[in-house]
């Protein structure tokens, strides 16, 4: 996909290293766009739940608690990986 976008970005002939860097950046931007679209859909569902009254709020609170739990797990994994890297001298 990135190769097709290069002319649209005003990028002419480039060396392979530059082309690869541009492709990686475009891929990163595309991945971020997909994540933002997912976030948007999640927010739409949250707003819908809020509009449903107490039951919707309860569901939203429960969902947020699950997200907090997942974030805690991710932070613990990062801390473990950081300690492993430090012990290995990286």
C-alpha positions as CSV (number, residue, x, y, z in Angstrom):
1,X,0.0,0.0,0.0
2,X,2.8,2.4,0.9
3,X,4.4,2.2,-2.6
4,X,1.2,3.4,-4.2
5,X,1.0,6.3,-1.8
6,X,4.6,7.6,-2.5
7,X,3.6,9.5,-5.7
8,X,0.6,11.1,-3.9
9,X,3.0,12.3,-1.2
10,X,5.2,14.0,-3.8
11,X,7.9,11.5,-3.3
12,X,9.8,10.7,-6.4
13,X,12.4,8.0,-6.9
14,X,14.1,7.0,-3.6
15,X,16.6,4.4,-2.6
16,X,15.5,1.2,-1.1
17,X,16.4,2.2,2.5
18,X,14.3,5.4,2.3
19,X,11.4,3.6,0.6
20,X,11.4,1.0,3.4
21,X,11.5,3.6,6.1
22,X,8.5,5.4,4.4
23,X,6.6,2.1,4.1
24,X,7.2,1.4,7.7
25,X,6.0,4.8,8.7
26,X,2.8,4.5,6.5
27,X,2.1,1.1,8.0
28,X,2.5,2.5,11.5
29,X,0.1,5.4,10.7
30,X,-2.4,2.9,9.2
31,X,-2.2,0.7,12.3
32,X,-2.8,3.8,14.5
33,X,-5.7,4.8,12.4
34,X,-7.3,1.4,12.8
35,X,-6.8,1.7,16.6
36,X,-8.4,5.1,16.6
37,X,-11.4,3.8,14.7
38,X,-11.7,1.0,17.2
39,X,-11.5,3.5,20.1
40,X,-14.3,5.6,18.4
41,X,-16.6,2.6,18.2
42,X,-15.9,1.8,21.8
43,X,-16.8,5.3,22.8
44,X,-20.0,5.2,20.8
45,X,-21.0,2.0,22.7
46,X,-20.0,3.7,26.0
47,X,-22.2,6.6,25.3
48,X,-25.1,4.3,24.3
49,X,-24.6,2.5,27.6
50,X,-24.7,5.7,29.6
51,X,-28.0,6.6,27.9
52,X,-29.5,3.3,29.0
53,X,-29.6,4.4,32.6
54,X,-28.4,2.5,35.7
55,X,-28.1,-0.9,33.9
56,X,-26.0,0.7,31.2
57,X,-23.8,2.5,33.8
58,X,-23.3,-0.8,35.7
59,X,-22.2,-2.5,32.5
60,X,-19.9,0.4,31.7
61,X,-18.3,0.3,35.2
62,X,-17.8,-3.4,35.0
63,X,-16.1,-3.0,31.5
64,X,-13.9,-0.3,32.9
65,X,-12.8,-2.5,35.8
66,X,-11.9,-5.2,33.4
67,X,-9.8,-2.7,31.4
68,X,-8.0,-1.6,34.6
69,X,-7.3,-5.2,35.4
70,X,-5.8,-5.8,31.9
71,X,-3.7,-2.6,32.2
72,X,-2.4,-3.8,35.6
73,X,-1.4,-7.2,34.0
74,X,0.4,-5.4,31.2
75,X,2.3,-3.1,33.6
76,X,3.4,-6.2,35.6
77,X,4.6,-7.9,32.5
78,X,6.5,-4.8,31.5
79,X,8.1,-4.5,34.9
80,X,9.1,-8.2,34.8
81,X,10.6,-7.7,31.3
82,X,12.5,-4.6,32.5
83,X,14.0,-6.5,35.4
84,X,15.0,-9.4,33.1
85,X,16.6,-7.0,30.7
86,X,18.5,-5.3,33.5
87,X,19.7,-8.6,34.9
88,X,20.9,-9.6,31.4
89,X,22.8,-6.3,31.1
90,X,20.7,-4.8,28.3
